[in-house]
Amino acid sequence: MHYLDPAPQHAEAVLLLHGLGSTAASWQAQLVALVEAGFRPIAVDLPGFGKTPYRAPWSPQRAAAATFSLLESLDALPAHVVGISMGGTVALAAALDFPENVRSLTLVNTFAALRPPGVRDWAYFALRMLVVHTLGLEAQGRAVAKHIFPRPEQEALREALLAEIRQADPRAYRAAMRALARFDVRHRLGEIRVPALVITGEEDTTVPPDTQRALARGIPGARHVTIAGAGHGVIADSPDAFNHALLHFLTTL
């Protein structure tokens, strides 16, 4: 498993789990902030993404197991776990399957189960599934990058995300999409006993904010922060506000 570990000398590990199609590189702004705050951030390429080989079958639970095996080898357990979108489902799986090794849980623009509330939302996900299975990863990547970073001034963010998506194994991308459609841990949220924070981008058009509010309500004692003006790619489009929320949480536990 490929990973970034810029401060192995620091004792308190923070695991960073990327979204669908992305890589460890998507956390660059957080790596710097966490190191400066005295943490040991470890960002991984999940199986089939970036430089980590694809291993079938793909599921958030299997991705969590592979990641925690890596952390054990790095002597980086227990760890704070932070996941965005798809990475949030892996983070949830980690908290449920390896609770003794999770210090805290930060869930970003993610879900316990993704059940789009309206026809337009269903159509978006159905189109993504169709495109990746017919037109391929390049077409999928361009559509996703434009959806997540729609503003004219976000061209550099679109190109960076597209470059990451191009590194994905198409088999992993398709398998992950199918696994995320089936993912549902709503009935287990009450089992989570570690400190938890849900961060929502106010303008997230991929995971509805109502879905994220329901996620926060389902986890005992969870905090919920909404970042004004941020979209689904909040770690890149609003890094200062995101880092402030994350570090406030981690340093006040």
N, C-alpha and C positions, 0 to 999 in steps of 0.2 A: 504494500500500500504506500503510495507516494504521499508525503506530508511536508509541511513547513513547520519548523520548530526554531524560531529565531532567538529564543532566550532560554535554553535548557538549564542555565544556571539558576533560574528562578524556581521557587518551590511549588507555587500554587498554580496548577495547570488549568487552562480554559480551552476546552475542545470546541472547535468551530466547524460546523457542518453546513455545506453549501446547498444551494437549490438545484432543481432539475436542469441538467445541461451545463451547469457552472463547474468551477474547480476551486481548489484551495486559494487560488489567486484572487478570487472575488472578495476576500477578506483583508486585502492589503491595508485599508484605512484602519481596520480594527487591530491588526497585528501591531502596528506602530503604537497606537494608543494604549493597548494592553501591556506591552513591554515597558512603556514609559511609566505605567502605573504599578509596575513591579510584579506583574503576572507572567506566567509562562503560556502564551497562546500556542496551540497546536492546531493547524488547519490541515485537513486531509482531503485528498481526492477520493471520493467514495467509489466503490467497485464499478468499473465500466466508464468512469469519467476522468477527464484529465489524463494523468499518466498511470492510473491504477487499472490493471486488466479486469475485464468483465468475467464474473463467475456466476453462472446460472445455478439455480433460479435466483432472481433478484427480489428482495423484499426489504422494507425498513428494518425488520427484525434481524435478518441476516447481515445487513450493512452495519447495524449496531454491534453485532457480535464480532465482526471483523475489525471494526474500529477499536473496540475495547481490548481485543487481543493485542493490537498495536500499542495502545496506551500501557498495557501491562508490561510489554517488552521495553518500553521507554521509562519504566518506573514513574509513571505520571498519573497514578490512581491514588485516591479518588480525584475527580476533576469536576469543575463547573462545566456544564454542557450547554452550548448555544447552537440553535439550528434555525435556518430560514427556509420557509416553504417546504420542499421535499426534505431538506435537512432537519426541519422541525419534526417531521414524522419519525425520522431516525432518532432524534433526541427523545421523543416520547417513548419509543420502543426501548431505548437505553434506560430511561428512568423506571420503566416497568419491569424490564428483564434483569437489570443490574443495579438495583436501588442502592446497594451498599457502596457502590463506586461512583455515585453521583452526588456531588456537594450541593449543587443548585441547578435549576433548569430555566433557560431563557428561550422562549418560543416566539419566533418572529414571522409574521405574515403567514401563518400556518394553520393547521386544522387537526382535530381528532377524527373527523370524517368529512369529506368534501361532498356535499350534496347541494349543488347550485340551486338558488332559490327561484330563478326565473328562466323563461325560455331562452332569452338572450345569453344567459350564463351557460346553460346547457349547450347551446349552439357553439359557443366559443371552444369549449372543451372537446366537443364532438369534432369540430373542424381541426383542432390540433391533432387529435388521434388519427383522423383521416389523412392529413398532410404527411405526418411522419411515417405512415404505413404505405403511402403511395408516391408522393413527390420527393421524400427523403429528408435527411437531416438539414441540408443547406436551406431548403425552402422553409422548413419548420423553424430553424434558427432565426431567419430573417423576420418571419412573422412574430415570433416571440419577442425578439429584441425591440421591434417597433411597438409592440403592445406594452411592454414593461417600461420602455423609455420613449414615450411618444412625442416629447417636446423637441422643437427644432434645435435648441441649445444642448440637447442630450446626445448628439451624434457620436461623440467620443465614447459615451457609455454604451450605446448600441453596438458600436464596432467592437468594443472590448468583450461584451457578452457574446456576440457572434463568434469571435475568435475562440472563446472558451467552448462554446457548443460544438464547434467543428472538431474539437478533440475527443468528443464522446464517441464511444462505440455505439453504432445505431441499434444494436441488439439490446444494449443496456438501457438506452433511452426509451425504446418501445416497451421493454419489460418493466421499467420503472413507472411509466405512465399507467400501465395496466395494474400494477401493484398499488399505486396511489388511488386509483379508482375504487379498489376493493378495501382499502385501509379504513378501519373503523375501531377505535379504542374508546369510544365515548363511555361505554359501560365500565371501563377500568380507571377512569380519571380519578375517582375517589381513592384509589390505592396510592396515589402520589403523595408522599409525605415530606419531600424536600422543598426548600423555598423555591418559589416559581414566579417568573415574570413573563407576561405576554406583551409583546410590542407590536403595535398595529400601525401601518402606514395609513394615514387618513384617506388617501386617494388610491388605495389598493383596489385594482380592478380584476385581480386574479383570484384572491381568496376574500370573499365578502367580509367586511368588518363585523357584521352580525355573527358570522361563523366564529370569528376570533373572540368576540365577547362571550359566546357560549362556551368556548374552550376555557376561557379564564374563569367563568362561573363554575365549571365542572371540577376544577383543581382546588382542593382545600387551601384557603389562605392565599391564593395567587393574587399578585398585583397585576394591574393592567395599565399600560401607558400607550396613548395614541400620539403619534408624531405628526403635527400639522404639515400639510403640503407634501408629505412623503407618499411614494407609490409602493408597488410591490418590491422594487429594488432599493428599499430604504437604506441598506448598508452602503450603497453607492451614491444614491441621489440625495441623501441627507446624512452624511457620515458624522458630522459634528453633533447633531441632535441625537442620533442613535448612540454614539459613543458615550455621550453624557448620561443617557438613560441606563445603558448597560453598566457603566462604571459606578454610577450611583447605587445601583442594585448590588453589585458585587462587593462594594466597599462598605455597605451598611448591613450586611448579613449578621 
